[in-house]
Amino acid sequence: MQVIAIVLLTSAMIGPISGQQQIVCPKPEDYFPCRCVDYGSASVYLFCDRQNMRDDKISQILQAYLATPGVSPLSFLQLQYNQLSRVPREIHLFPQLNYVNLEYNNIENVQTAAFNFTATLYQLYLSSNPLVTIEPDAFAGSLQ
């Protein structure tokens, strides 16, 4: 039974795309303490909520995700209940994000082009942040 479970887990994490194998999530140590989950149908979720992480740690995790060759596009990102002081600069590099939760952080300013996506961002949560300024064009490209 254990061998079957390993085979099923491996086949669920790696699937063929254009003749190549695609990795759903980077190695766990690259995004720890977050959790990366593949829900199928191009729905990869990164759960980094309630980890008390600061801007530099979140940036490190997002950069590691981006640097992993063949990784599935990220569609769901949970960053609520951390210690973020800004919208992570890397967010705009994930054009297929549909859901971003940044609630309960310390974000005061949403910078220009913070949410500059080529695909539609369906849900964005920024409540319970001490927002002072939303700069012009902070949502450039994301509204359809």
C-alpha positions as CSV (number, residue, x, y, z in Angstrom):
1,M,0.0,0.0,0.0
2,Q,2.8,2.4,0.8
3,V,4.4,2.0,-2.7
4,I,1.0,2.8,-4.3
5,A,0.6,5.9,-2.3
6,I,4.0,7.2,-3.3
7,V,3.3,6.5,-7.0
8,L,0.0,8.3,-6.8
9,L,1.5,11.3,-5.0
10,T,4.3,11.5,-7.6
11,S,1.9,11.3,-10.6
12,A,-0.4,13.9,-9.0
13,M,2.5,16.3,-8.6
14,I,4.1,15.9,-12.1
15,G,2.1,15.9,-15.3
16,P,3.0,16.2,-19.0
17,I,2.7,19.7,-20.6
18,S,3.8,20.1,-24.3
19,G,5.9,17.0,-24.2
20,Q,7.7,18.1,-21.0
21,Q,7.0,17.3,-17.4
22,Q,5.5,20.1,-15.3
23,I,6.2,20.6,-11.6
24,V,3.1,21.7,-9.8
25,C,4.8,23.3,-6.8
26,P,8.5,24.1,-6.0
27,K,10.3,22.0,-3.4
28,P,8.7,22.5,0.0
29,E,11.9,23.9,1.5
30,D,11.7,26.8,-1.0
31,Y,8.3,28.0,0.3
32,F,8.4,26.9,3.9
33,P,6.4,27.7,6.1
34,C,3.8,28.2,3.4
35,R,1.8,25.3,1.9
36,C,1.5,24.8,-1.8
37,V,-1.5,22.8,-3.0
38,D,-2.7,21.7,-6.5
39,Y,-6.4,21.6,-6.8
40,G,-6.3,20.6,-10.5
41,S,-7.5,22.6,-13.5
42,A,-4.6,25.0,-13.2
43,S,-5.5,25.9,-9.7
44,V,-2.4,26.1,-7.6
45,Y,-2.8,27.7,-4.2
46,L,-0.1,29.1,-2.0
47,F,-1.1,29.4,1.7
48,C,1.2,31.7,3.6
49,D,-1.4,33.0,6.1
50,R,-0.9,33.3,9.8
51,Q,2.9,32.9,9.7
52,N,3.9,36.3,11.1
53,M,6.2,36.8,8.1
54,R,7.7,40.1,7.1
55,D,8.1,41.6,3.6
56,D,11.6,40.0,3.0
57,K,10.5,36.5,3.8
58,I,7.4,36.7,1.5
59,S,9.5,38.1,-1.3
60,Q,12.0,35.3,-0.8
61,I,9.2,32.7,-1.1
62,L,7.6,34.3,-4.1
63,Q,11.0,34.6,-5.9
64,A,11.7,31.0,-5.2
65,Y,8.4,30.1,-6.7
66,L,9.2,32.1,-9.8
67,A,12.7,30.7,-10.1
68,T,11.5,27.1,-10.3
69,P,11.6,25.9,-13.9
70,G,8.3,24.3,-15.1
71,V,6.3,25.2,-12.0
72,S,2.5,25.5,-12.5
73,P,1.1,29.1,-12.6
74,L,-0.1,30.4,-9.2
75,S,-3.8,31.2,-9.1
76,F,-4.5,31.7,-5.4
77,L,-2.3,33.5,-2.8
78,Q,-3.2,33.8,0.9
79,L,-1.0,36.2,2.8
80,Q,-3.3,37.4,5.5
81,Y,-2.3,37.7,9.2
82,N,1.4,38.4,8.5
83,Q,3.5,41.5,9.1
84,L,3.6,42.9,5.6
85,S,4.2,46.6,5.3
86,R,3.6,46.7,1.5
87,V,2.0,44.7,-1.3
88,P,4.8,42.2,-2.3
89,R,6.5,43.5,-5.5
90,E,6.5,40.1,-7.0
91,I,2.7,39.8,-7.1
92,H,2.5,41.4,-10.5
93,L,4.8,38.7,-11.9
94,F,2.0,36.1,-11.4
95,P,-0.3,37.0,-14.3
96,Q,-2.8,34.2,-13.6
97,L,-3.6,35.1,-10.0
98,N,-7.4,35.1,-9.5
99,Y,-7.4,35.5,-5.7
100,V,-5.1,37.5,-3.4
101,N,-5.7,37.9,0.3
102,L,-3.6,40.6,2.1
103,E,-6.0,41.2,5.0
104,Y,-4.7,41.8,8.6
105,N,-1.2,43.1,7.7
106,N,0.4,46.5,8.1
107,I,0.0,47.8,4.6
108,E,-0.4,51.6,4.4
109,N,0.3,52.2,0.7
110,V,-0.7,50.3,-2.4
111,Q,2.0,51.4,-4.9
112,T,1.5,52.1,-8.6
113,A,1.1,48.9,-10.7
114,A,1.0,46.7,-7.6
115,F,-1.8,44.7,-9.2
116,N,-0.8,45.0,-12.9
117,F,-2.0,41.7,-14.2
118,T,-2.7,40.5,-17.7
119,A,-5.5,38.1,-16.5
120,T,-8.5,39.1,-14.4
121,L,-8.0,39.3,-10.7
122,Y,-11.4,38.2,-9.4
123,Q,-10.9,38.6,-5.6
124,L,-8.7,41.0,-3.7
125,Y,-8.9,41.4,0.1
126,L,-7.1,44.4,1.7
127,S,-9.4,45.0,4.7
128,S,-8.0,45.4,8.2
129,N,-4.8,47.2,7.0
130,P,-4.0,50.7,8.0
131,L,-4.3,51.9,4.4
132,V,-3.5,55.6,3.8
133,T,-2.8,55.8,0.1
134,I,-3.7,53.9,-3.0
135,E,-1.5,55.3,-5.7
136,P,-2.8,56.1,-9.2
137,D,-2.8,53.0,-11.5
138,A,-2.3,50.6,-8.6
139,F,-4.7,48.4,-10.4
140,A,-3.5,49.0,-14.0
141,G,-4.4,46.1,-16.2
142,S,-6.4,44.1,-13.6
143,L,-9.9,45.5,-14.2
144,Q,-11.9,44.1,-17.1
